[in-house]
Amino acid sequence: MRFGSAGSINLRGLREGRIANCLLSVCYGVSVCQKEIDCAHMRVALREAGKAVGLTSPNPPVGCVIVKRGKIMSRGHHRRAGGPHAEIEAMKDLKAHALKGSTIYVTLEPCSSQGRTPPCVTAIKRSGISRVVYGSRDPNPENKGRAGRILCRQGIKVEGGVLEEHCDALIRPWSKFISTGMPWVIAKAATSLDGALTRPGNEGQWLTSEASRADAGKLRGEVDAILIGAGTLRKDDPALTLRDRAALRRGKGQPLRVILSRSGRLPKKAQVFTDDHRDSTLVYSNRSLRAVLKDLGARHDCASVMIEGGGKLLGDAFAKKLVDEVCLYIAPILCGVKGVPLVGAALPASRELLQPSVKRIGKDLRLRGLVSTD
Ligand SMILES: NC(=O)c1ccc[n+]([C@@H]2O[C@H](COP(=O)([O-])OP(=O)(O)OC[C@H]3O[C@@H](n4cnc5c(N)ncnc54)[C@H](OP(=O)(O)O)[C@@H]3O)[C@@H](O)[C@H]2O)c1
């Protein structure tokens, strides 16, 4: 069964607490009402999962809440790969009598096979939980729907696909990674209105405002690696470190810094080779971008990478259809034809962004969207 977002009753304001009884009294039918209640609790689980974004690679960010008689008893999220899954985090502080007869809401179908930790379905079976509601189905065809079959055999009610689109969006990078071995690729850049990555003459390096740069800095908290071309390293000597305080407080480590070069002509004194995080810098010489991405996935467990320019590397990435998502910070400025172009390669056909979203940040616009890789 598949549920959309809240329909006849707006539950945006009813985020948690004793919502079941209140809703039951205003709904037309129990089944419609139950769907609305499930959507509301799944939103809370999604917020929990949001806390895990960037921290769990190569595992997905997952959130969970446990509800009994309409009251949220506990919540949890997966904190790091190898650590307890969200379901276990949410269950751990509840006594057996509290768990008995409760409903567990989890953004991803509970795991049913042994990984670094035991399968969550086993813990759920033993817990006394009587109903399991999940959002995304496991993208692995071998596991898809398996938790439901196992739990149903124990008499536990199972409902899948609740707020599925929202839950799927949250785990896009991981879904791609586990089904293809290739990391999710975000192309990020600051551009002028006419698509230049650089300003004329010696006007300085920055096109966009400090607010945009801080926003872009947060994105580094969501990815496992940052890629640049050697041209950018030679010109800008960027640090490519994560400095966003909130992400660091949450325990996000420094992303890998990856430099691509064919010539091998790299400045030895560059920050990425000399600063405190120099051990997290990788150089690939004479490897295709596709091969680099594959290697980052296979040998470094990178489920998501961000290409931060320059134009030649971004051009290569777009031309080879390796980009999944774009995040552009567009400054209200014209730079003319001498600037480095955002896409420094010929494309065989135009590429359109899917589901574009625009946000104003200070004087700049941020444009985010997905790129179809078909
Ligand atoms: N506005 C922004 O957001 C932004 C972001 C980044 C950079 N920039 C600007 O962009 C300019 C640099 O851009 P650019 O287009 O000249 O250079 P670039 O894309 O940064 O680097 C090009 C170089 O990277 C290496 N390279 C690129 N693709 C490769 C691949 N597929 N495999 C192996 N090596 C590869 C080659 O290095 P070798 O030459 O060593 O062989 C190539 O010459 C700078 O001025 C910088 O300030 C702006």
The ligand as an SDF file (V2000), in Angstrom:
LIG
                    3D

 48 52  0  0  0  0  0  0  0  0999 V2000
   33.0790   29.7210   -9.2610 N   0  0  0  0  0  0  0  0  0  0  0  0
   33.3270   28.5260   -8.7970 C   0  0  0  0  0  0  0  0  0  0  0  0
   32.4910   27.9060   -8.1250 O   0  0  0  0  0  0  0  0  0  0  0  0
   34.6680   27.8920   -9.0990 C   0  0  0  0  0  0  0  0  0  0  0  0
   34.9350   26.6420   -8.5710 C   0  0  0  0  0  0  0  0  0  0  0  0
   36.1490   26.0380   -8.8680 C   0  0  0  0  0  0  0  0  0  0  0  0
   37.0530   26.6930   -9.6820 C   0  0  0  0  0  0  0  0  0  0  0  0
   36.7590   27.9230  -10.1510 N   0  0  0  0  0  0  0  0  0  0  0  0
   37.7050   28.5840  -11.0440 C   0  0  0  0  0  0  0  0  0  0  0  0
   37.8670   27.7930  -12.1930 O   0  0  0  0  0  0  0  0  0  0  0  0
   39.1880   27.9710  -12.6940 C   0  0  0  0  0  0  0  0  0  0  0  0
   39.7750   26.6060  -12.9880 C   0  0  0  0  0  0  0  0  0  0  0  0
   38.9320   25.9130  -13.8970 O   0  0  0  0  0  0  0  0  0  0  0  0
   39.5160   25.1810  -15.1740 P   0  0  0  0  0  0  0  0  0  0  0  0
   38.3840   24.7800  -16.0260 O   0  0  0  0  0  0  0  0  0  0  0  0
   40.5650   26.0330  -15.7620 O   0  0  0  0  0  0  0  0  0  0  0  0
   40.2840   23.9400  -14.5220 O   0  0  0  0  0  0  0  0  0  0  0  0
   39.8040   22.7040  -13.6530 P   0  0  0  0  0  0  0  0  0  0  0  0
   38.6020   22.0590  -14.2150 O   0  0  0  0  0  0  0  0  0  0  0  0
   39.7960   23.0750  -12.2180 O   0  0  0  0  0  0  0  0  0  0  0  0
   41.0620   21.7660  -13.8450 O   0  0  0  0  0  0  0  0  0  0  0  0
   41.3910   21.2860  -15.1060 C   0  0  0  0  0  0  0  0  0  0  0  0
   42.5340   20.3340  -14.9090 C   0  0  0  0  0  0  0  0  0  0  0  0
   42.1240   19.2620  -14.0850 O   0  0  0  0  0  0  0  0  0  0  0  0
   42.6500   18.0580  -14.5680 C   0  0  0  0  0  0  0  0  0  0  0  0
   41.5000   17.3150  -15.0450 N   0  0  0  0  0  0  0  0  0  0  0  0
   40.2890   17.7630  -15.3670 C   0  0  0  0  0  0  0  0  0  0  0  0
   39.4860   16.7550  -15.7360 N   0  0  0  0  0  0  0  0  0  0  0  0
   40.2050   15.6690  -15.5960 C   0  0  0  0  0  0  0  0  0  0  0  0
   39.9250   14.3190  -15.7800 C   0  0  0  0  0  0  0  0  0  0  0  0
   38.7250   13.9020  -16.1900 N   0  0  0  0  0  0  0  0  0  0  0  0
   40.8940   13.4420  -15.5500 N   0  0  0  0  0  0  0  0  0  0  0  0
   42.0940   13.8580  -15.1460 C   0  0  0  0  0  0  0  0  0  0  0  0
   42.4150   15.1230  -14.9280 N   0  0  0  0  0  0  0  0  0  0  0  0
   41.4780   16.0150  -15.1670 C   0  0  0  0  0  0  0  0  0  0  0  0
   43.6370   18.4410  -15.6460 C   0  0  0  0  0  0  0  0  0  0  0  0
   44.8220   18.7230  -14.9140 O   0  0  0  0  0  0  0  0  0  0  0  0
   46.2960   18.8200  -15.5190 P   0  0  0  0  0  0  0  0  0  0  0  0
   46.3340   20.1170  -16.2380 O   0  0  0  0  0  0  0  0  0  0  0  0
   47.1970   18.7890  -14.3210 O   0  0  0  0  0  0  0  0  0  0  0  0
   46.4690   17.6240  -16.4210 O   0  0  0  0  0  0  0  0  0  0  0  0
   42.9980   19.6920  -16.2020 C   0  0  0  0  0  0  0  0  0  0  0  0
   43.8940   20.5300  -16.9010 O   0  0  0  0  0  0  0  0  0  0  0  0
   39.9510   28.7210  -11.6630 C   0  0  0  0  0  0  0  0  0  0  0  0
   40.1450   30.0430  -12.1030 O   0  0  0  0  0  0  0  0  0  0  0  0
   39.0570   28.7160  -10.4490 C   0  0  0  0  0  0  0  0  0  0  0  0
   39.1880   29.9050   -9.7070 O   0  0  0  0  0  0  0  0  0  0  0  0
   35.5870   28.5390   -9.8790 C   0  0  0  0  0  0  0  0  0  0  0  0
  1  2  1  0
  2  3  2  0
  2  4  1  0
  4  5  1  0
  4 48  2  0
  5  6  2  0
  6  7  1  0
  7  8  2  0
  8  9  1  0
  8 48  1  0
  9 10  1  0
  9 46  1  0
 10 11  1  0
 11 12  1  0
 11 44  1  0
 12 13  1  0
 13 14  1  0
 14 15  2  0
 14 16  1  0
 14 17  1  0
 17 18  1  0
 18 19  2  0
 18 20  1  0
 18 21  1  0
 21 22  1  0
 22 23  1  0
 23 24  1  0
 23 42  1  0
 24 25  1  0
 25 26  1  0
 25 36  1  0
 26 27  1  0
 26 35  1  0
 27 28  2  0
 28 29  1  0
 29 30  1  0
 29 35  2  0
 30 31  1  0
 30 32  2  0
 32 33  1  0
 33 34  2  0
 34 35  1  0
 36 37  1  0
 36 42  1  0
 37 38  1  0
 38 39  2  0
 38 40  1  0
 38 41  1  0
 42 43  1  0
 44 45  1  0
 44 46  1  0
 46 47  1  0
M  CHG  2   8   1  16  -1
M  END
$$$$
